[in-house]
Amino acid sequence: SFHFPAQILQMGHPATKIAELQRTVTLVDACTFGTDWMSWDTAGDRESWTQEGDDFSAVRNVPELLAEQVEAADLLLVNKIDMAGGGGGK
């Protein structure tokens, strides 16, 4: 069973009042993962990745966020592998 991080609990995020997270599934787009992994972009550089005024999230590096999501996953799903370059999936 997963428990929300202390930071989320302290913020009083509404999700902590109605749900208990037991599994984490991460969906990886095989077509874009490599490009995003090698990117120097921050979340703030990407349209609709952060909420206005969320300066903490805006400075997070995209590869760092990808790594955290993959590492935290109980189940990792990779889609579009047939469309990925280099003959992926063959």
HELIX and SHEET records of a PDB file:
HELIX    1   1 ALA A    6  MET A   11  1                                   6    
HELIX    2   2 ALA A   15  ILE A   18  1                                   4    
HELIX    3   3 PHE A   33  TRP A   37  1                                   5    
HELIX    4   4 ALA A   43  ASP A   45  5                                   3    
HELIX    5   5 ASP A   55  ALA A   58  1                                   4    
HELIX    6   6 VAL A   62  ALA A   72  1                                  11    
HELIX    7   7 ILE A   81  MET A   83  5                                   3    
SHEET    1   A 2 VAL A  25  ASP A  29  0                                        
SHEET    2   A 2 LEU A  75  ASN A  79  1                                        
END                                                                             
